[in-house]
Amino acid sequence: MEKTSTNGTVKFFNGKQIPLEMHKAKVVQALNLVPVERRLAAIAEAGYNSFLLKTSDVFLDMLTDSGTNAQSDAQISKMFIADEAYAGSQSFTRFEQSILQVFGKKLVLPVHQGRAAENILGKSYVKEGSVVPTNYHFTTTLAHIMLNGGKVLELYAAEAMKVKSSHPFKGNMDITKLEDAIKTNGPENVPFIRMEASTNLLGGQPFSMENLKEVRKVADKYGLKIVLDASLVGENAYFIKVREKGYENRSLGSILLEMSDMCDIIYFSGRKVSSSRGGAICTNNPEVFNSLKFLLPVYEGFLTYGGIPIKEIESMAEGLKETIDENVVSQSPTFINYMVQELEKLGIPVITPGGALGCHIDAGQFLDHLPQTEYPAGALISAFYIISGIRGMERGTMSNNRDEKGNDILADLELMRLAVPRRVFTLSQIEYVIDRLNWLYKNRKLVGGLRFIEEPVLLRFFIGRLEPLSDWPQKLAAKFRNDIGESL
Ligand code: F0G
């Protein structure tokens, strides 16, 4: 039977506009909402860093969609037929077939996760003095480019930094800036142009097909390669379908192939395509493939398993195919869009339009009484956890490094990211998120700042520890207990 596609929204007779789940629960995991007193203690034990919380203290885990998307019955069943072999596994052949179907690329290098692909690309192409133009950086990408002596040039268009916007493609690259950057630095110093699909740190914002075509023209003019970070490419293709003129009647599969055709090298984190592990680099260029493949056995594993269990290769192969299924890919963006619209009605500052991956609250505006050096996004994450049990992720100054003088590099955007992994949460859970955010917004002046007490030099947001600048967490918890009287 041919599958019909709904884009995750179906018209309701009563006029409601709500997303509709195109799946049913078959296996579930019980959740626990620990009392506010425990949450207060838990966030202190975690050094006010949501990465260091234990899930036994977390109600809704909105830290990330990485490795936390719900898996499909098809994926799980494929994991049982995995051909566990060190070399030449049939499962890898099936993975290659999926990549060919989805990205149109024949040469595939499996890796253990997205940043491992960045390591291999960084080691192969980036050297002292290299500059990498990108529509926006991702934390691990930046780290690998820097570690190899290169620099990232963020060539986003002005619209990207506007929190409130109706621009459908805030992830677009500014073409004039791109050409200027190549001329200024010399094409010989540009190892590749990096385009990131559904730009994570801009709030999951996509680029348009038209923009990618323009980037391709510039790349051709200067003989440069385009590297696509395709970790969230299904969602980017979905946004092209629903937002870009001329694509409304195209299948996601054909949109993805058109995008891929313009890119020389594609890499992705398998953890974002409904698998719990993995990733890959793929290309149609044998020269590229041959130059990269030598690093695989050094850093990952043999060419047909890439450092992960073969059953995860099967899961990725199936997950990739689901990336061209609209009923699957539309789920997260339609839930995010619902959240964004409801939060806007409440006057809560949120990145618009809704993007992929999660709902992004503008912590800079939410806590406009806090300077960026007191980490408003980090403070908002801690405050929100205390009053809701929901864990989000800091995407602001805490996620940046320091400069040579030891000063914070202030983030362009101070965001609290509430990830909406694919097919994990129900609409009533999303209503709970909105309700608690509403309470916090009304009591936002109670939230104070944070400072680091333990701080690694690179990627400090993962394991750094902080403390509050006053006893604001206790005061916030007391007010919450008083107002809501959370009965447990
Ligand atoms: N590129 C993008 C765009 C990503 O979002 C991520 C991971 C990576 C590369 C690295 O992949 O985690 O498999 O090594 N993003 C996660 C997140 C960590 O929560 O957004 P990885």
Residues whose N, C-alpha, C, O or C-beta is under 5 A from the ligand:
A	BS01	F0G	L63 T64 D65 S66 Q113 G114 R115 A116 F138 T140 N200 D229 S231 S269 R271 G278
